[in-house]
């Protein structure tokens, strides 16, 4: 009996160490390439239809500004840092390109550390605070505070104006995709088809994708269990510009 108890006592710490090692490996390892299919009403930007939508779009300034700085998220919880780094680089053009790890300056880490983000990702408001820590003007809109018409208006304005960026936080499941909460920037708007181009930072899983505005809004109008609030979108501007495309103060 004593021997059995001793074995149990020794086995428990070993099992916990093994579990912790597995969790750490999952959080810090590079996500594997999966190339998953899109739902029927979503359009890959690389398809013929997707390329035509981009060519015809009158609101694609952000695609041009962001595309050169977009990098696939390096960790499973790093959709926020991957998006944030791209927006910072496009908006501020720092002498040294900001990476998904150098993003965590002392001021940004005070919002949430690199370690914590690796395990639990970022909420909409946490990403807003990190972008502000880098000197950007940010306004956060939770879906509970807005509606699809306001989002459509904000998207068209932001995507037509230089140095104004639109970031969305949505639940992948509402788009028929694998995963849950996700963050990515928007690159273009097609008023003819009422689609926006999601520049998916999980490029190892899905391509840049044209999504119907109403479908994306439904995916944003979901509750983030970490914050207890609905997801939504950010309007981000650079420099001394202190108003959003809708004229509201950014702070």
C-alpha positions in Angstrom: 0.0 0.0 0.0 2.8 2.4 0.9 4.6 1.6 -2.3 1.5 2.2 -4.4 0.9 5.5 -2.6 4.6 6.5 -3.2 4.2 5.8 -6.9 1.1 7.9 -7.1 2.8 10.8 -5.2 5.8 10.6 -7.6 3.6 10.2 -10.7 1.4 13.3 -10.1 4.2 15.9 -10.4 5.5 14.1 -13.5 2.1 14.1 -15.1 1.6 17.8 -14.3 5.0 18.6 -15.7 4.2 16.7 -18.9 0.9 18.5 -19.2 2.5 21.9 -18.7 5.2 21.1 -21.3 2.5 20.1 -23.8 0.5 23.3 -23.2 3.7 25.4 -23.5 4.7 23.7 -26.7 1.2 24.3 -28.2 1.3 28.0 -27.2 4.8 28.7 -28.5 5.1 26.5 -31.5 4.6 27.7 -35.1 1.1 26.7 -36.2 1.1 24.0 -38.9 -0.1 24.7 -42.5 -3.6 23.4 -43.0 -5.1 25.3 -46.0 -8.7 24.7 -45.0 -11.6 25.2 -47.5 -13.9 28.3 -47.3 -17.7 28.3 -46.9 -19.7 28.7 -50.1 -20.4 32.4 -49.8 -16.8 33.4 -49.0 -14.4 34.2 -51.8 -10.7 33.6 -51.7 -8.8 36.7 -52.8 -6.5 34.5 -54.9 -9.4 33.2 -57.0 -10.4 34.8 -60.3 -13.5 36.3 -58.7 -11.5 37.5 -55.7 -8.9 39.3 -58.0 -11.7 40.9 -60.0 -13.4 42.2 -56.8 -10.1 43.8 -55.7 -9.5 45.4 -59.1 -13.0 46.9 -59.2 -13.0 48.0 -55.6 -13.0 51.8 -55.1 -12.1 51.4 -51.4 -8.8 49.5 -51.2 -6.2 52.0 -49.8 -5.6 49.8 -46.8 -4.8 46.8 -48.9 -2.0 48.7 -50.6 -0.7 50.1 -47.3 -0.9 46.9 -45.3 0.0 44.1 -47.7 3.8 44.5 -47.6 3.8 44.4 -43.8 1.5 41.4 -43.2 3.1 38.4 -41.7 1.3 35.1 -40.7 0.8 34.9 -37.0 3.8 33.2 -35.5 1.9 31.6 -32.6 -1.7 30.3 -32.2 -2.6 33.2 -29.9 -0.8 35.9 -31.9 -3.6 37.0 -34.3 -3.7 40.3 -32.4 0.1 40.9 -32.4 0.3 40.0 -36.1 -2.5 42.4 -36.9 -1.1 45.1 -34.6 2.5 44.9 -36.0 1.2 45.3 -39.6 -1.0 48.3 -38.7 1.9 50.0 -36.7 4.3 49.5 -39.6 1.9 50.7 -42.2 0.8 53.7 -40.1 4.0 54.9 -38.6 6.7 53.5 -40.9 9.2 53.1 -38.0 13.0 52.9 -38.8 13.0 49.3 -37.7 10.0 47.2 -38.7 8.0 46.2 -35.6 7.6 42.4 -35.3 5.1 40.3 -33.4 7.5 40.1 -30.5 9.1 43.6 -30.6 5.6 44.9 -30.4 5.8 44.1 -26.7 7.5 47.3 -25.6 7.4 48.1 -21.8 4.3 50.2 -22.4 2.6 47.5 -24.5 3.6 44.7 -22.0 1.9 46.7 -19.2 -1.4 46.1 -21.0 -0.7 42.3 -21.5 2.6 40.5 -21.6 3.9 38.5 -24.5 3.7 35.3 -22.3 0.1 36.0 -21.4 -0.9 36.7 -25.0 0.8 33.5 -26.1 -1.6 31.5 -23.9 -4.8 33.5 -24.2 -4.6 36.0 -27.1 -6.0 39.5 -27.0 -9.4 41.0 -26.6 -10.6 43.9 -28.7 -9.9 46.4 -26.0 -6.5 45.0 -25.1 -5.4 45.3 -28.7 -6.7 48.9 -28.7 -4.6 49.7 -25.7 -1.5 48.1 -27.2 -1.9 50.2 -30.3 -2.3 53.3 -28.2 0.9 52.4 -26.4 2.6 52.7 -29.8 1.2 56.2 -30.3 -1.7 55.4 -32.6 -5.2 56.9 -32.2 -7.7 54.1 -31.7 -11.5 53.9 -31.2 -13.1 50.6 -30.3 -16.6 49.7 -31.3 -18.3 46.7 -29.6 -21.1 45.3 -31.7 -23.5 45.9 -28.8 -22.8 49.7 -29.2 -23.2 49.7 -33.0 -25.0 48.2 -36.0 -24.3 46.7 -39.4 -25.1 49.9 -41.2 -22.7 52.0 -39.1 -20.0 49.3 -39.6 -20.5 49.4 -43.4 -20.3 53.2 -43.4 -17.1 53.2 -41.3 -15.6 50.5 -43.4 -16.1 52.3 -46.7 -14.7 55.5 -45.3 -11.7 54.0 -43.6 -10.8 51.9 -46.6 -10.9 54.9 -48.9 -8.6 57.1 -46.7 -4.8 56.8 -46.3 -3.5 56.1 -42.8 -6.9 55.1 -41.5 -7.2 51.4 -40.7 -10.0 49.0 -39.8 -9.4 45.9 -37.6 -12.1 43.4 -36.9 -12.5 40.9 -34.0 -14.9 38.1 -34.9 -15.8 34.4 -34.1 -14.7 32.1 -36.9 -17.4 29.7 -36.3 -20.0 32.2 -37.5 -18.2 32.1 -40.9 -18.2 28.3 -41.0 -14.4 28.3 -40.2 -12.3 26.3 -37.8 -11.4 28.0 -34.6 -13.1 30.6 -32.4 -12.2 34.2 -31.6 -9.9 35.9 -34.2 -8.5 39.3 -35.2 -7.4 40.5 -38.6 -7.3 43.8 -40.5 -9.6 44.7 -43.4 -8.1 45.6 -46.8 -10.9 46.6 -49.1 -14.6 47.1 -49.6 -16.7 46.1 -52.6 -19.9 48.3 -52.6 -21.2 46.4 -55.7 -21.3 43.1 -53.8 -21.3 44.4 -50.2 -18.2 42.4 -49.3 -15.1 43.3 -47.3 -11.7 41.8 -47.8 -10.4 40.2 -44.5 -6.6 40.0 -44.6 -6.5 36.9 -42.5 -3.3 36.8 -40.5 -3.7 33.0 -40.0 -2.5 32.6 -43.6 -1.4 29.0 -42.8 -5.1 28.2 -42.4 -7.1 30.5 -44.7 -6.4 32.9 -47.5 -7.3 36.5 -47.6 -11.0 36.3 -48.0 -13.9 38.4 -49.3 -16.8 38.1 -46.7 -20.3 39.5 -47.0 -20.6 42.5 -44.7 -23.7 41.1 -43.0 -22.0 37.7 -42.4 -19.0 39.4 -40.9 -21.2 41.5 -38.7 -22.9 38.4 -37.4 -19.5 37.0 -36.6 -18.5 40.2 -34.7 -21.8 40.3 -32.9 -20.7 37.4 -30.6 -19.6 37.4 -27.0 -15.9 37.1 -26.2 -15.7 34.9 -23.1 -12.5 36.5 -21.9 -13.9 40.0 -21.8 -17.6 39.2 -21.3 -18.4 41.7 -24.1 -19.3 41.4 -27.7 -16.6 41.5 -30.3 -16.4 44.3 -32.8 -14.0 46.6 -34.6 -11.3 49.2 -34.2 -10.7 52.4 -36.2 -7.1 53.3 -36.1 -5.4 56.5 -37.3 -1.8 57.7 -37.3 -0.1 61.0 -36.8 -1.9 64.1 -35.5 -5.3 63.1 -37.0 -7.7 63.1 -34.1 -11.0 62.2 -35.8 -12.5 59.0 -37.1 -14.0 58.7 -40.6 -17.3 59.4 -39.0 -16.1 62.6 -37.3 -15.9 61.2 -33.8 -13.0 61.9 -31.5 -10.4 59.1 -31.3 -8.9 58.5 -27.9 
